[in-house]
Amino acid sequence: MKRILLMSALLLSGLSAASAQDATMSFFVTSSGIGKGANLGGLAGADAHCQSLAEAAGSTGKTWHAYLSTKDVDARDRIGQGPWVNAKGQKIADDVASLHSDANNINKETALDEKGNTINGRGDQPNKHDILTGSKPDGTRIADQTCGDWTLDGTEGAAMMGHHDRMGLDDSAAAKSWNSSHASRGGCSQEALKGTGGDALFYCFAAN
């Protein structure tokens, strides 16, 4: 009898551990940018920033990729298969298809940073809801809106951005898009990105 109870306890313990592991963070918005506007050091620099922030927050054993497109790469192909959850264990999406549909769960309350904090949105001071993506709503690339594949930080170029809080100037689909709302204006510098309500932040996904 004791052996049966012990085995049951071990089984339940294993299930609990598996459930806890499944709920660990696999999605976040960067709490800070790199500090050079949209010059992230290319995809490699952006991925390294995701990795560094995640590990500093206590997330280990994952390979983190930035949700960014370039002229040759689609953001949707960089992020693994899902599902993804935020730092509080709230599901963001089951898979790539649902992430790029109305079924995703990205909004101001769920698009948290790696520490589980909310990111300022429309109505907050300062507004930081413009999130760099370089992507169309389906997660494919917009070749001329990636700030030179994330290497420009001056007055040239532009970056497509989404609204993590799903709020804009109106109720249009673009205004409510998490990944493809509008392009930056005035270039790719930190000042230009702040001018429209951003802070050079981007989405990070665990790709494994």
N, C-alpha and C positions, 0 to 999 in steps of 0.2 A: 504493500500500500504506500509506504514511504517512498519507494522507488518511483511509483506512478506519479505521486505528487511532485517529486523532484523533477521528473521529466516534463510534467505539465508546466511547472514553474519556469524551467529552462526554455521551453517552447514559447511561452508567453513573453519571456524576457527577450528572446530573439526577435519575435514579432514587433515588440515595442521598439527595439533598437532599429529594426528595418524601417519602421514607420517614421522614427525620428530622423533617420538618414534621408529618407525620401523627402522630408519636409525641409531639409537644409537649403539655404539660399542658393538660387541658381540664376537670379536676375536682379539687377539694380541699376539705378541712375548714379553716375559718378557724383560724389559729394563736392568735387572740385574739378576744374579743368586742369590742363597741363600748365597754363599760364601764358601761352603764346597764341591766344585766339584759336583759330581753326588749324594752326600748324601743330599737329599732334605727333609729328615725326612719322607720318604715314601710318598705315595699318599696324605695323610692328610697334610703333610708339604708343598707339592707342591701346593695343592689346596689353602691352606691358603695364600701362597705367591701370587698366582693369584688374590685372593680376595683382599688382601691388596693393591697390585699395582693398581688394577682397581678402588677401592674406593678412593685411594689417587689421582687418575686422574679424579675423579668426577663421576664415573659410580656407580650408586646405584640401588638397587632393583633386582640385578641379582645374581645367584649362579654360581660361576666360578669354572671350573675344568681344571686341567692340562691334556694336550693330552699326556698321558704316559701309557704304558702297564706295567703289572707285570706278574709274572708266573701264576697268576690266573685271571687276568683282561685284556681285550682288550681295547686299547685306544679309538677305534671307538664307544664303548658302553658307554663312560663316558661323552660325549659332547652334549647330547641332539639331537634334530632333525633338527636344522637349521631353516631358513637360517642364515648365519653369515656375518657380515660386520666389516670392520676395523674402526679405530678411525676417518677416513675421510669419512665414509659412503660408501666405495667401497665394493661391494659384493665379498666375498671369495668363497662361494658355497651355493647352495640352500638347500642341504640335505646331509646326510651321504654318499649316493651313489655317488653323483657328487663330493664331497670332495675327494673321493678316486678314481677319474677317471681323464682323461685328461681335463675334463670340469672345474676343479677348477681354481681359479684365484689367486694362491699363487705365488708370485715372489718378488724380492727385493723391487719393488715399492709399493706393497700392503701388504706385511708381516711386518706391522709397529708395533712399541711397543705401550704400553698403552697411551703414550702421543702423538702419531701420528708421531713419528720420525722413520726414516729408520734405519735398523740395518746393521752394516758393513758386507760386503760380500767379495767374492773372488776379489782380487785386491786392497782392502782397507787395511789400517794398523791401528790396528790389524784386521785380518780377524776373524769374529765371526759367520760364516754361519753354523757351525755344531750345529744343534738343537736337544736336547735330545728327544727321543721318545720310544725306546725299542720295536719298531714295524716293522712289515712287510709292504709292500706297500699298502695292503688292510686294514691296521689299526689293525691287530690282533697281538698278542704278540709273541715275541721271548724270551722264558723263560730264556735263559742264557745270554741275552744281555740287562739287566736292572739294572746293578750295584747293585745286591742284592736287587732288588725291591726298588731302590733309597735310599739305606742306606750305601753304600760304598763310601769312598773317599780316598782310598789308591792305592797301586799298583796292587791289585787284582781286578778281574772282568772286565767287558766291557759293554759299552752301545751302542745300535744302535742309529744312528743319521741321520737326514735328512739335506738337504741344502735349507734354506729358499729362497736363491737367484737363485736356480735351476741351479747352475753352479758347475762344477767339473773339474777333470783333462782331461776329454774327453767328448764325446757326448753320452755316454751310458745312458740307462734308470736310472741306479743306481746313476750316477753322477748328474742327473737332478732331482732326487727324493726329494720331500720336506720332506718326513717322513722316508725314509729307504735307505740311501745312503751307509753308511759304519759304522763299529763298531769303538769305540775308541781304541786307542793303548796305551799300557803302564799303563793301569788301569783306575781308576775312579776319580783320584785327579784333582784338578783345573789345575795343571800343565800339566797333561796328556791330558786333554780336550783342553787346549790352544795349545798344541803341534800339533794338526791336524787341527786347525782353528776354535776353539770353545771357549765358555766362560760359559758353563753350563747353557745356556738359554733354554727355552722350550715354547711351544705353550699353550695358554690359550683360552678356549671357554666358552661362556655363555651357561650353560646347561638347562636354563629355558626360 
